[in-house]
Each structure stands twice: as structure tokens, then as C-alpha cells.
Amino acid sequence: MRIAVVGSGYVGLVSGACLADFGHQVTCIDSNEEKIAALKAGVMPIYEPGLDQIVAKNGKANRLVFTTELGKAVREADAVFIAVGTPSRRGDGHADLSYVYAVASEIAANVNGFTVVITKSTVPVGTGDEVERIIREANPDADVAVVSNPEFLREGAAIEDFKRPDRIVIGIEDERARAVMTEVYRPLYLNQAPLMFTARRTSELIKYAANAFLAMKITFINEMADLCEAVGSNVQDVAHGIGLDKRIGSKFLHAGPGYGGSCFPKDTLALVKTAQDYNSPLRLIETTVAINDQRKRAMARKVSRAIGPDIRGKTIALLGLTFKPNTDDMRESPAISIVQGLQDGGAKVRAFDPEGMEAAKAYLSDVTFGADPYTIAEGADALVLVTEWDAFRALDFPRLKGLMKEPLLVDLRNVYRREQIARYGFRFVSVGRPREDINAALSSAAE
């Protein structure tokens, strides 16, 4: 099939590359000339494991091309994917759909023959209706079927998720689109990928509901972690115990500094705003958003308490800056609030991240970046593990102790256990596990 993908950011680029790898003829379009020039030269605008290889392979086979010219690609396409950004709108938190609607207008001016227009961007309920209205108003002769096909890609595992999905949700109002969308995803049939056809508005809501539920699950275990610390329990054991219940499951039950990234923060907020507009408020999600915002800043206070009564002038080294490992995405990362909180207390912050330091410079100021964990640890009063990159899972603690001013590890991802590093002479603080003072109090009570 001939497929055009408008938008060569995270979703558009991964989707386009994977569709080309299926054997389709794909044209990825973006208005950013520098980005397109870089892609033609094999330089990726994002870090995603394996993406550069799949782009190179399909580019060499002439199945994947990049351009800034939308018209020709749309005129020749059987299917056009809209994969532009939908950031939170400044001022009210609604999804900013201006890019989606602008693309819809351009498609209307160039579409030729029956074409399926697919919204891949994450959009609120009713966006497909508006996209269809825009196209038909701009070009009454346009023969189009507007489809909702939300993405469910995890950063760091996006190629695997696209090629081996849990489900492919497709919202249609025109039955002619069913055959086209089935053909788009036909290469996945060998993997028995479940195609789920729904009404268009239902498809749009499925995406938001899924992200909101996962965000709520993360927030739940983070609140349980606070209770575990207070009563002397272990949140990892609690999570394991409840996760064995098949009705609950073990995923997204890892306590930490809060969720971030390009999806959960903006999508939960957009869903809250949509629900309010329809006079059907989602109190659980409203609370989830508020708790998560507060938690990120609370992690800075947790680090401060571990160091002592005053962190002014102290040097604190952060391991990891991106919101999760295997990505260079800094959007809404907990590290941003943690750094700001520590700096507000007068601390000096150093940091190292395997992939995110260049991106971090746009979000952080007055931070000293180092080449590795040991460079930033030299003379530090505390080492804080913020993002659980594999490179941080087997640190050389004897070497770190020799470098640091004070041997203190604050593990916000529970990568380590107290007994593992106590033998190296380190003080240790983690999330949702018994504190030393709680253990002492409980022991005294038992006696």
C-alpha cells in the first residue's frame, strides 16, 4: 500500500518506519526542514533502540522516504496518517489540536480519489468528527473516510510494541475503511494481532482511558509506598503480593518519584478537561494528577531529609534525568522538579544520564553534567538514583565511597537493597521500604 505519515516525531517516525518494514511504501512528511534533512542523512531526532537500523534498512530499499512536501505524498496515498503533536494547551490544560486541524486542511486540498485519513495522534473524543468536517468543508468533493487508530507505544520499546501489539484499536464510521485498515495491518496477522474495530469516538476514548488507568495504578502504589515507610512495611513485597492477583497484575506497580513523559501527564489532564466539559467529572483522575504533581517535588524533600537539616552548599549527584530509561525524553520528567527543589534549598547539582543530557539542557539550568557516574560522584554529599538505566544497576560502590565526601545513596527506583550496599559503608534511603528509625522503633516496641 501507499501510505503517507504526516509528522515525523516519535509516533510518526516509529509508525512510518515499522509500516515500511512490513513492506508498504511509506512517505514520512514533516514541515521541519532540518529534521527531514537529518533523517535523509540517517540522523534520528529521538533516541529509540533499533530505530536507526530500521530506518536505514527501509530507506535503502526505497520503501521509506522523507520529505517536506505534503501534496504529492497525499495525492498518491491510499491511507494518510496524522501523527502530529497534541501538547497541553497553555492556560487550560486541554489538548492543543491546532496541528491536527492544520494538517486536516492540507489533506483536504490535496486528497485524490478514495483515501482513508487516520488520526494516530492522541486526541480527545470528537476530534475525528471535527477532522472530517474540516476536510468536507474545505473540499466537498473529497472522498475520504476518517478513522481513529490510537498508538500504544512505550518509549524504549516502541518497535516491539508496534510489531507485536496487545491490540490494534480502529474506530470507523465508514465501512469502506475496514478493508483498508485491515490491509494496512495484514502483515501482523501471522502474529495474531487482535484488530478491534469500534465506533470512532469509542476508539478515541480507549486511548485516554488506558493511559489514565495506568497513571492511576502508578499513583496508587506510590501512595502505598508512603504508608509502607510510615508503618515499617516493604512496598515491593506489597506490590508483589497484590500483583499476583490476576485481576490486578504486576505491571505499573513499581514505586518511584512519579510518572512523567510525553503521554501520561498531558493525557490525564486532557481527559480531566474533556470530562469537565461534558459535565461528567473524573474525580479519581483529577486526584491522580494532583498527587503525581506533588510527589515529584516531595522527592526533593526526601533527598534533603536524607542529607540533613540544611542542604545549602551541599553537592548532590543525580544518576539519570530522563523520565524512564532507554529514551532521551525529558518531558515532565521527575528529575526536573527534583533538581529545582534541591536548588531552591541551596544545593549544587551534578548529573549524568546515558542519553538525556543534551535534551536536559533545555529544562535545567546551573547543573554540572558529567561523563559518567564516578565523575559526578567526586566530592558529593549524596548520590541520588533517579532513572533506572541498566548502567546504574551494578555500580562500583568501593570506588564511589573513595570518591564521595559522604557515602549516601538515595535510591528513588529501588534498584538496590539496604543489605547490598550497607557492607560498603553506605547510608541508604529508598522508596516504600522500612527506614532505619522505623525498624528501631518497632524493635523497641516489641521488647
Rosetta blueprint (number, residue, H / E / L):
1 M L
2 R E
3 I E
4 A E
5 V E
6 V E
7 G L
8 S L
9 G L
10 Y H
11 V H
12 G H
13 L H
14 V H
15 S H
16 G H
17 A H
18 C H
19 L H
20 A H
21 D H
22 F L
23 G L
24 H L
25 Q E
26 V E
27 T E
28 C E
29 I E
30 D L
31 S L
32 N L
33 E H
34 E H
35 K H
36 I H
37 A H
38 A H
39 L H
40 K H
41 A L
42 G L
43 V L
44 M L
45 P L
46 I L
47 Y L
48 E L
49 P L
50 G L
51 L H
52 D H
53 Q H
54 I H
55 V H
56 A H
57 K H
58 N H
59 G H
60 K H
61 A L
62 N L
63 R L
64 L E
65 V E
66 F E
67 T E
68 T L
69 E L
70 L H
71 G H
72 K H
73 A H
74 V H
75 R H
76 E H
77 A L
78 D L
79 A E
80 V E
81 F E
82 I E
83 A L
84 V L
85 G L
86 T L
87 P L
88 S E
89 R L
90 R L
91 G L
92 D L
93 G L
94 H L
95 A E
96 D L
97 L L
98 S H
99 Y H
100 V H
101 Y H
102 A H
103 V H
104 A H
105 S H
106 E H
107 I H
108 A H
109 A H
110 N H
111 V L
112 N L
113 G L
114 F L
115 T E
116 V E
117 V E
118 I E
119 T E
120 K L
121 S L
122 T L
123 V L
124 P L
125 V L
126 G L
127 T H
128 G H
129 D H
130 E H
131 V H
132 E H
133 R H
134 I H
135 I H
136 R H
137 E H
138 A H
139 N L
140 P L
141 D L
142 A L
143 D L
144 V E
145 A E
146 V E
147 V E
148 S E
149 N L
150 P L
151 E L
152 F L
153 L L
154 R L
155 E L
156 G L
157 A L
158 A H
159 I H
160 E H
161 D H
162 F H
163 K H
164 R L
165 P L
166 D L
167 R L
168 I E
169 V E
170 I E
171 G E
172 I L
173 E L
174 D L
175 E L
176 R H
177 A H
178 R H
179 A H
180 V H
181 M H
182 T H
183 E H
184 V H
185 Y L
186 R H
187 P H
188 L H
189 Y H
190 L H
191 N H
192 Q L
193 A L
194 P L
195 L E
196 M E
197 F E
198 T E
199 A L
200 R H
201 R H
202 T H
203 S H
204 E H
205 L H
206 I H
207 K H
208 Y H
209 A H
210 A H
211 N H
212 A H
213 F H
214 L H
215 A H
216 M H
217 K H
218 I H
219 T H
220 F H
221 I H
222 N H
223 E H
224 M H
225 A H
226 D H
227 L H
228 C H
229 E H
230 A H
231 V H
232 G L
233 S L
234 N L
235 V H
236 Q H
237 D H
238 V H
239 A H
240 H H
241 G H
242 I H
243 G H
244 L L
245 D L
246 K L
247 R L
248 I L
249 G L
250 S L
251 K L
252 F L
253 L L
254 H L
255 A L
256 G L
257 P L
258 G L
259 Y L
260 G L
261 G L
262 S L
263 C L
264 F H
265 P H
266 K H
267 D H
268 T H
269 L H
270 A H
271 L H
272 V H
273 K H
274 T H
275 A H
276 Q H
277 D H
278 Y L
279 N L
280 S L
281 P L
282 L L
283 R H
284 L H
285 I H
286 E H
287 T H
288 T H
289 V H
290 A H
291 I H
292 N H
293 D H
294 Q H
295 R H
296 K H
297 R H
298 A H
299 M H
300 A H
301 R H
302 K H
303 V H
304 S H
305 R H
306 A H
307 I H
308 G L
309 P L
310 D L
311 I L
312 R L
313 G L
314 K L
315 T E
316 I E
317 A E
318 L E
319 L E
320 G L
321 L L
322 T L
323 F L
324 K L
325 P L
326 N L
327 T L
328 D L
329 D L
330 M L
331 R L
332 E L
333 S L
334 P H
335 A H
336 I H
337 S H
338 I H
339 V H
340 Q H
341 G H
342 L H
343 Q H
344 D H
345 G L
346 G L
347 A L
348 K E
349 V E
350 R E
351 A E
352 F E
353 D L
354 P L
355 E L
356 G L
357 M H
358 E H
359 A H
360 A H
361 K L
362 A L
363 Y L
364 L L
365 S L
366 D L
367 V E
368 T E
369 F E
370 G L
371 A L
372 D L
373 P H
374 Y H
375 T H
376 I H
377 A H
378 E L
379 G L
380 A L
381 D L
382 A E
383 L E
384 V E
385 L E
386 V L
387 T L
388 E L
389 W L
390 D H
391 A H
392 F H
393 R L
394 A L
395 L L
396 D L
397 F H
398 P H
399 R H
400 L H
401 K H
402 G H
403 L H
404 M L
405 K L
406 E L
407 P L
408 L E
409 L E
410 V E
411 D E
412 L L
413 R L
414 N L
415 V L
416 Y L
417 R L
418 R H
419 E H
420 Q H
421 I H
422 A H
423 R L
424 Y L
425 G L
426 F L
427 R E
428 F E
429 V E
430 S L
431 V L
432 G L
433 R L
434 P L
435 R L
436 E H
437 D H
438 I H
439 N H
440 A H
441 A H
442 L H
443 S H
444 S H
445 A H
446 A H
447 E L
